[in-house]
Amino acid sequence: MLPPQLLFVCCDDSQADFDSYFATMPWGAIPFDDRETKKNLEKRFEITNYPTLVMVGPVNYDEGEDRPLINPDIRAVIETGDYISDFPYYPKPFGDFCTTTDDINTHKCLIVFHEGGEMDDQDEVEEAVKQAAMDYRGDEIIKFYWAFDDEVPLVANTRQACDLGPLQEEPTMVLLDIPDDGAFYVSEETEVTVDTIKFFLMNHGERQQI
């Protein structure tokens, strides 16, 4: 079996730009003038923006199958500096809203905001969100997040869009459904546990709109 390999696919406009970037890289690349291969890769992996880092699995030579897609975007994994513990980076149903590179416009999100909480309280919230995500068996695709840093633009902008007001000592649960015309729901529950998260998913409350 071949060892893991990185392959650079260029989106630059000129050969000179390609040469400049590729000169800093220790791995291989699709030749700049091979536009057909680039187009086919973008189509297969549904790549719409760059930079994107895709993880694919090994070739099954016995079955004559192509490489399976493992994760369509692992940029966040690399940016956090942890390359080992979660290899080969299968997608998880939960994540840190402050560091995510997910496109939240494509799926429903459960977000627990707790920027003003103590570290121990934040740890408990994170564990509850992770467990609720692992337990979720609904028909809809929902990604579960925690958000603890109000200085991150995505967090601040989402908080403002959902009209959550100033930071509170208590956590706030929000169900955000941008694909549904920007719908969102805010829970009145301030105790975040696996059970209260599950209850909120089943009983959204009043529908609001961004």
N, C-alpha and C positions, 0 to 999 in steps of 0.2 A: 504494500500500500504506500502510495506517495505521501510524504509529510505535508502538513498544512502549508498552503501558499497564498500570498497576496498578489493581486493582479490590479494594476492601475488602468482604469478606463477614463480617457480624457474627454472633457467637455469644452476644452479651450478652442479658440477661434483660429489659431495659427500653429504651424509647425514649430515656430520659435517659442511660443508659450509652452507648448507640450515639452519641448526639449529642456526648457528652463526648469519646469516642475519635475520632470522625470530624472533630471540630473541629481536631484536631492534624495532619490529613492533607491533602496537596495533590492527591490523586487522587480518583477517583470511587468510588461504593459502590453495592451492591445495597440498595434501601430496606429499612429495618428490618422493616416489616410484610409484605415479600414473602417469607414463610416457604417458599412452594412452590419458588421458584427456589433458595433456600439448600439445601433438602432435595435437590433434583435435582443440584446441584453436588456435594454431599457424596456422593451415591450414585455419580455418574459417576466422580469422582476418588478414591473410597474413603477419604474423610477421616473419621478416627475421633477425632482430637483437635486442639485448637487451642493455640497458633497454628501454622498450616501455610501454607507459601508454595509454590504450584504454578506451574510454567512450562508454558504451552501455546503452540503454534505459530500461524502465520497462517492465516486462512480461505482455502480454495481456492474462490473464487467460481465459477470456470469449471466445476468438478466438482460444485459444490453440497455440498461436504463440510464437516463441522464442524471446529473447531480440534483438531489432534492434541495428545495429551499428550506433552510432552517429558521432564518430570521431576516426579514427584509431591511432592517436598519439596526445596526449595533453600535452606532456612534456613541450613544450615551454610556455604553459599557467601557469603551476605550477612553472616553473623556474622564471617567471616574478613576481610571488607573488600575482597575482590577481585571486582569486578563486571565486569571487562572480559575477562581472558585466556581464560576458559572459556565465555563467552557463546555460545549460549543454555543452557549448563549441562546438557548431556546426561549421564545417569548414568554414573559410572565404576565399574569393577569393584574399585577399591581406594580406601583412604582412611585418614585419621588417626583411630585409635580414640579419641583424646583429645578430638576435636572433632566426631565424627560425631553426626548426629541419626537415623541408621538405627535401625530396630526390629530388634535382633539376635535377637529371639524368633521371627522369621519365616523365617530362612535360616541356612545353615551358614556359619561364619566361620573363616578362617585368620588367626590373630593372632600376631604376633611381638612379644613383650615384651622391651624392652631399656632399661629405665629407668636402669640403672646404667652404661650404655655411654658412651664418649667420643663427642663430636659427629660426628667423622669416621666412626666405626663405625656410628653411627645413620644417617648419610647413606647408607652402603653398604647397610645393611639395608633402608632405605626404597626404594632403587632396585631391589634384588633383589625385594622384594615387588611393586612396580609391574610389573616385567617378567614375573614369574611370573603375575600376574593377567592381563596382556595376552596371555600365551601359553596360558592355560588354555582347554581345549576340551572339558571334561567335560560330561556330561549334567545333572549337578546344578548348581543355582545356589549359587555360593560367592563371598562377598565377602572380599577380602583387606585386612588392616589391619596397621599398625604402632602400637606403644604405647610411648611414651618418658617419660611423666610419671606417676609413681605417686601424685601428689596429686589427680589427676582421679578423682572417685568411680566412674565406670564402669570405669576401669582397676583401681583398688584393689579394687572389689567382685568383678570378674571374676577377678582374681588370687587372691583369697581363696576364691571359689567353686570354683576349679580346684585349690586347695590347692598353689599353686606355691611357698609358703614365702617366706623373706626375699629381698630383691633380690640379684641376682648380677651379676658383671661380664660374664658371658656371656649371650647372648640365649636366650630360650626360645620355641619354637614350639608353639602350641596349636591344635588343630582343635576348634572348639566347635560342637555341633549341638543347640541347645536344642529345636528341633522334635522331635528324636528322644529324648524323655523326658529332656532335659538331659544328653545324652551329651557327653563330651569326650575328647580324646586328647592326650597330651603327648609331644613328640619328645625323644629322647635326644641328638639332633644339636645341637651348639652352634655350628656354622659355618653361617651363613645365606647361601645363594646361590640362584640360580634353580633349579639342579639339586637341591639338598637340599630345597627347598620342594616341588618336583614329586615327589620320591621320597617325602616324608612324606605327600603327598596320596594316593599309591598304596599306601602301607604304613603304616597308621595306628598299628599296635601295639595295646596293651591298651586296651579300652574301659573308661572310668570314667564316673561319673554324679554330677551336681551334687546 
